[in-house]
Amino acid sequence: MTVGVGSLATYALLSEPSLRRERVRARDVATGLGSAAALYGIFQAGDHIARRIMPAGARDIQAIYQLRTGAPRPAIAAALALVIGPGEEIFWHGFVQRSFERRFGAVRAWLLTSSIYGAIHLVSENLTLTGAAATAGLFWGGIFARERRIASLIISHVCWDIWIFLIAPTE
């Protein structure tokens, strides 16, 4: 995953010069931390709902968290913070959503990007993960559509990833 996401982010950075010019502002930090906390709350509620209404919800959630045993936690945290979180935001919102906006407008681009991002998770055969990805994609894509900033999304994504996956899982 690290190599794949890193490659997509590199392609996006080479293709979209504005991504290389953005710098972190104080407001990005506040937006990033606040949105990570809000998304964690959404996922706490979603965890309870998935376990109740989806036949495989509990098993799917457990399968996601089982991935934490595949490498030492510091290595997982480094991959999430340095490549996966930033790379997904750079590629999906900084490049894909921005490209779609030029053709379809902001709302359609947001919905289309979020749909594709969620749909690519279908290959995992984990419907709970697919729903979670679509939810996170809609959430971060909406922030991008409103704020027009990648820095705040990277902060949000990294904080949320580490918090929900390593520090305080919803399980």
C-alpha positions, 0 to 999 in steps of 0.5 A, a space after each residue: 500500500 505504501 508503494 502504491 499510494 506513494 507512486 500515485 502521490 508522486 504522479 499527482 505532485 508532478 502533474 499538479 504544480 499547485 500542490 507543490 506550492 501549498 504551505 501549512 497555515 495555522 488555520 490548516 492545523 485547527 481545521 485538520 485536528 477538528 475535522 479528524 476529531 469529528 470524523 472519529 465521532 462519525 466512525 464511533 457511531 458508524 461502528 455501532 451501526 455496522 455491527 448491528 445492521 450488517 451481518 458481517 459488520 463485526 467480522 469486517 471491523 475485526 479484519 481491518 484491525 487485524 492488519 495492525 499485527 502485520 508490522 511493528 506499530 512504529 512502522 505502521 505509524 510512520 507509513 500512515 503519517 509519511 506516505 499513506 495519509 498524505 499520499 491519499 489526500 494529495 492524489 484523491 483530492 489534490 489531483 483527482 477531485 481538482 481535475 474533475 472540478 475543471 470538467 464537472 464543477 465542484 459538487 459533481 467532482 466531490 461526489 464522483 471522487 468520493 464514489 470512485 474512492 469508495 468503490 476501489 475498496 470493493 476489491 477488499 471484499 470487506 463491505 464495512 471497509 468500503 462503506 468506511 472509505 466512502 464515508 471518509 472520502 465524502 467527508 474529506 472531499 467536502 472539506 476540500 470543496 469548501 476550503 480548497 486546501 490540501 494541508 488541512 486534509 493531510 493533517 486530518 487524515 494522518 491524525 485520524 489514521 493513527 488515532 483510529 488504527 493504533 491509539 483508540 480503535 472503535 472496536 
